Amino acid sequence: MNDRDHRRLKVCFVIPSLAGGGAERVAVQVLNALSDQRWDRSMYLFEGGGPYVADVSSSIRLEIAAASSRPARWRALRRFIRRARPDVIVAFLSYLSVLTAARAAGVGARVIFAIGTPMSAFLTDADYRWSRPWQRRLFTTAMRIGCAVADLIVATSQGVADDLVDSFGGNPARVRVVHNPVDLTAIAAAAQEPIDELDAARWHPPVIVAAGRLAEAKNYPLLIEAFEILRERTPASLFILGQGDQEPAVRAMIQNRGLGGSVHLCGFRKNPWSYIARADVFALTSRYEGFGNVLVEAMACGVPVVATSSSGTQEIVTTGADGLLVDRHEPVAVAAALAEVLGNADERRRMADTARRHVERYRTESVALAYDRALTEALA
């Protein structure tokens, strides 16, 4: 009988850090939710800090690399794998570093890639160094090799899975679609908490809330341009939750268009759900989304959503039922969708009720079971 039958299986999630992003939150939620009776759980970070560190269960071993350079971090991860001897490793974001370190460690650990972004879109994202042609070619080649060598790939949506197969030669037989989790109970509780006093004082309905990194891929300029058009007929307010390197440009755009009194940049909020739950509509104008965690969270708060159409958002939003998808990523089209939702209170209530029902399929417990099946499959 295999030794694995007599002990808890060792699983390690590896991620660069626990900074405030969607992948980081998913990694923590899924690892926390995996059965402690079945899995001996650990998490490895290339650097410490981040708002989600405090959310990691005390029953999970948390290891942080004591190295600064990329090669030193790779060597530290290899040493950790040799020492901890995990049965299966799940790589979030740092796919190739984790794969090569695991193979070099030589302990037989299976490696799963957890991919939440359409990688072909990621390659053209101005936020990342892969935007240079030779680096795109290098990364594409490396990802093709990685997809061929990884034991299993978990894609957060069918769109992400299709992109891996079509663009990087991923084997459909080794790609599994597992949606990102949502802790519906925690969101319901967090939604009841008050918002910041300063924000409460300038909360003038109807209110649109947006949340996410202030990054090029999230396309906040599109939202601001659409909001400017909307303001011509609807005296709405817009609250943007998040931080990022595009903040100076976004702030300047708001001021240049004379929207400083109605568009509010709130920075990172540990509890965005208290804002979202009070909104009349939630808006997401990303150029692309692998899934769109924040859309599901907004729907869990009982708020109708308006989102630009992409492979990830199409899998979440049923247009006309729980929100509206905008096929044309243009200000006039986004403004029209926002106006349609804000202009009909009965429709907003109906969409909100439908949204709450639809998000039940993303419960953390259900997603953790799907991950459990993927981990088990990789070990088979």
N, C-alpha and C positions, 0 to 999 in steps of 0.2 A: 504493500500500500504506500502511496506517495506521502512524503513528509508533510505536504501541504494539507493533507486530510486531518492532521493532528494539531494544527495550530492556526491562529489567525493569520490571514494573508497580509503581507506588508504592501501598502500602497503609499506612494509619495507623489504629491503634487508639486511641480516646480514652476515658479513664476518669477519674473524679475523683481517685483516689489509688490507691496499692498497699497500702492497709491490709489487715489480715488478714481477708478475706472470700472467699466462693465466687466471685463475679464477678471479683474481682481475680486470683485464682489461675487461673481459666479464661482470662482475657485473656492472661496471661503465657504459659501453656502453649501455647495455640493459636498465638500470634504467634511464639514460639520454634520451633514445629514446622513453620510454613509454609516452603516451599522458598526458600532464600536465592538460588538460581539464577533462580527465577521472579519473586520478589517483593523489591522494595526496601522494607524494613520500618521503620516508626517507631512510637513510642508517645508520646502526649501526655497529660500529667497536669495537672490543675488545681492540685494541691498535691503537694509532695515528701514523701519519707519513706514508711514502711510496710515491713513485713517481707518483701515480695515484690520490692522493688527489686533486691536482690542476685541474684534469680533471672532477671532479664532478660538475654538473651544479649548479649554484647559487640558482636555484629554488628548489633544493633538500635539505631537512633538514638532516644535518650530525651530528650524535651523537657519541661520543667516550667515552668508559667506563673509569671512573676514579677509576680503581682498578687494582691491580697487580696480585693477586693470582687467580687461576682458580675458586675456590668457590665464591670469591668476585665478579669476573666478571659475573658469573652465576646469582648471586643475583642482580647485577646492571642491567643486561638484563631483568630479571623478573620485576624489578621496572619500567624500561623504557616501557615495553609492557603494564603494568597496566596503566601507565600515558598516553602513546600515543594511546593506543587502536587500533592498526592496524587491518584491516579486514583480511589481508593475509600477511604472512611472508615467504620470500624466503631465505632459508639457503644455503649458499655456504661454504663448508668445515666443519664447526663446526655443523654438522647435529644434533647430539644427545643432545648437550648442548642447542641448539636453540629449539629443539622439547620439551624437558623437561621444559625449562624456560617458553615457550609459554603455555604449558598445566598448569603449576603451577600458571601462572598469572591469569588464569580463566576468560579471557575476550572473549573467543570464537573465537580467531584468527585461521584461517586456516594456515596450515604449508605445504610448498612445499620444497622438497629437490631438489637442482640443482646440479646434479652429473656429473662431467666431466671426471672421471677416472674409468677404470674397477676396481672395489673394490677388486676383488680377486687378481689382480696384485699388488695393493697398499699394501695388507697384507704381501707380500713377499719383498717389497721394503726396502732395507737396510737403506734408509734415515729416516725411521720412526720407532718409538718404538714398533709398532705392529709386528716387525720382530721376537720377542721372542714368543715361542709357546703358553704360557699361555695367553699372551696378544692378540695373534691372535684369540684364542678361545673366549676370552672375547669380543673383538671387533666384531667378527662374530655374536655372540649371540645378542649383542646390535644392530647391523645393521639389523639383522632379525626382531627384535622387532620394530626398527625404520621404516623399510620398510612396516611393517604391520600397523603401527599407523599413519604415515604421510598421509595427505589428498591427495597428488599427488606427483609424482616424475617426474622431467624433466631430461632426460638423453641426453647428448650431441651427442650421436651417437647410432645407432642400436646395435653396439657391446657392449656399456656400458649398454644399456637396457637389452640385452640378458643376460649379466653377472649378473645383479641384480636379474633377474628372476631365473636363473639357480643356482647361488651360494648363494643367500640370501632369496629365497622364495618370491621375489617381485611379486605382483599381476599384470599381464600384463594389466589388465583393468585400472590400475591407474598409468601406466608408459607412458609418452609421450616423443617422440624424438624431440628435438628442437636443431638444430645445433647452434654453436657459431657464433656470428656476426662478420662482418668485415666492417669497415668504409672505403669503397673503395675510397670515395672522399678525405678523410684525408690522406690515404696512397699514393694516386696519388700526392698530394701536397708535402707530406713529402719526397717522393722518389726523388724529384728534388733538395732537399737541399744538400749542399756539405758534404762530410765526413770529419773527423778529418784530419788536415794537416799532422800529423805524419803518419797516416794510408795511406793517399793519396801518400806519398813519397815512401812507400813500397808496393804499389798496383801494382803487376806485373802479368798481365794476362798470362794464364787463371786463374781465381780466383774462388775458392769455398768459400761460406759463410755458416756458421752454427750459430744458435742462440738459446739460451735457458739456463736454470739453469745449472751450473756445478755441476750436481747431479748424483748419481749412476744410476738412471733410464734412464738418457739421453745417457748413454754409449758412452761418448767421447773417451775412449780408443779404441773402435772399429773403430771410424772415423779416429783416428790418425794412427792406424795400417794400415787401408785401404789407407790412404793418403801416407804413407811411400811406400807401394807397387806401388801406382800410380806414385810416383815421379821417379821410376826407368825408366819410359818411357815418362812421361809428366812433364815438369818443371812448375808445378802449384804452386799457393799460397793458403793458407787456413787462413781465418779470422774467429775467434770464438768470438761471442758476448754473454756476460753473466757473471754471477758471482755465486759463491756457494762454499760449503764446500769441493768440490772435486778439487778446483783450485790448491792447492799445488801439488797434485798427478798428475794432468794433466800437469802442468808446468814441473814437474820433468820428466815425460814421454817424453815430447817434447824435452827436453835438452838431455836426455839419448840416444835418437835415432838420435841426430844430426840434428833436424828439426827446430832449433831456428831461422834460417834465412828465413824460408818459412811458419811456422805456427805462427800466431799472436793472442795472447789472448788480447782482447780489453776491457774486463770488461763490465759492464752494459752500454748500450747506450739507451738514451731516444728515439732516432730516429734510430732504426735498419734498417728501410726501405730504407734509403739513401745508406746503404751498400748493402743490398739485391738486390736492383734494378740495381746495377752496376756489380753484380756477373754474371758469366757464368753459374753457377749451384748452387742451394741451396741444402744442405745435412742435413738429419735428421736421426740419427742412434739410436733412442730410443729403449729400451727394449720393451716398450709398450707405446701407446698413446690412451687416451680416444677419442681424436679428432685430435689434432694437429693444433692449431690456426696458428702457425707460417708457416705451409705449405700453408694454404689458403692465408696468407699475402704475401708469396713469389710468389705464383701464381698470385696474384693481381698486383704484381710488374712486371709481365711479365717475370718471370724467371722459367725455367724448374727445376723440383725437383727430387732428388733421396732420397728415404726414405726406411727404413726397414719396412717390412710388419707387421702390427698389426691391431686390430679391428678398431681403429680410422683412421689410414692412408688409409686403404682399402676403407673407405667410401669417401675419398677425392680425392685420386689420381687414375686416369684411366691410368694404365700402358701402355706405348707406345703412349699415346695421349698427356698428359700434363706433363709427367714425367715417372720415373721408380720406381717400388716397388721391393725391394730385399727380397725374401722369406727366404734365408739363412742369418742369422745374423752373417756373417763371413767376415773377412777382404778381402779375395780374391774376394768374390761375390760383396761386396760394391765397391771395387776398379774397378772391371770390369764394373759396372754400371756407375760409374763416368767417366771412360775412354770412354764408349760408347757415353755419352752425350757430353763430351768435344771434341770428335773426329769428330763431324759432325755439322758444323755451320748451315746448312740448316735444320737439324732435330731440333736443338736448337730453331731456329726461329719459326718453325712450332709448337713445343711444347709450346713455350711462347705465341703465339697467341691463341692456344687452351686453355691454362691455364687462360688467361684473360676472355675468354667467360664463362668458367666453374664456376668461382667464383661469378658470378652475383647472384647465388642462395643464397649466404651467406650475402647479403647486410644487414646492420644493420636494415633498415626499415622493411624488410621482417621478420627478426628474432624477432624484437620487437612486431610485430603483432602476431607471433606465441606464444610469452610469454603472450601477452594480452589475447589470447584465453585460455591458460593454467590457468592464474590467475582467469579468469571468471569462468572457469570450476570448479576450487577448491571452489569457493564461491557459486556455484549453489546448 
